[in-house]
Amino acid sequence: MATYREIQEETKARFGFTPKTCWIADIKAENGLTRGSAPNRIDQGFRKHPCPPHRRDELATIMAELGVLSTRP
């Protein structure tokens, strides 16, 4: 499985932007790939910096190609 840094580097090379780590975590959480919320998270149902809708498809494509996601959402 690719690291967050590898996902960021591949996204920068292919699409010209560097995704925030919280965007990657948001997509992983939607696909059940996180261990749960951080214990210091203030509101369990709210993400302060979710992945923006206009970046979601590009980032999910990279994550699927690198083996992080089983299929592209």
N, C-alpha and C positions, 0 to 999 in steps of 0.2 A: 504494500500500500504506500502511496506517495505521502511525503511530509507536506506540511502547510507551505514551507519554503519552496518545494518543488512545484506545487500547484501555483504559487504566486509567480515563479519564474516562467513557467510554461504559459500562463495567462498573459504575462507581460510581453513575451516573445510573439505570441499569436494574435492577440487582440489589442495590445498597446496600453493596457492599464494593469495596475497591481491591485488585486483584491485585498481588502482588509481581512485579517484572520477571523473576525467576527462574522463576516459574510460566509466564509467557508464553514464555520461552525454552524451557522444558521441552516445551510443546505444539508449538512451532515445530520443535524437534529431532525429535520423534516423527513429524512430517510432512516431514522432510527439508529444512527451510527455513533451517537454520543453516549457517555456513561450516565448522563443526567445533568441537572443544573448545579452550578457552583454553590457551595454552602453560604457564601456571602452575597448571593444574588438577592437584591432587594425585593423584586416582584417576579415571582416564578412564571407568570403568564405573559411577561412583557420583555421584549428584546430592545435594548437601547439603540443598537445599530444593526437592524436586519439587512439582509442582502437586498439591494434595490431591484425592483422588477426588471428594469432595462439591462441589468447585468446578470440576472439569474440564468438565462439560457446559455450564455457564453461560458460562465463559470461551471455550470453543471456538465456541459460538453467536455471541458477539460478534465473535470473530476472523473467522469465516466471513462474517458480514454486512458487515464492514469490508473484506473482500477479501484478508485475510491468508491464510486457508485457502481452498482451492478448493471443498471441501465440508465439511460438518460431520461429524466422526468418529463 
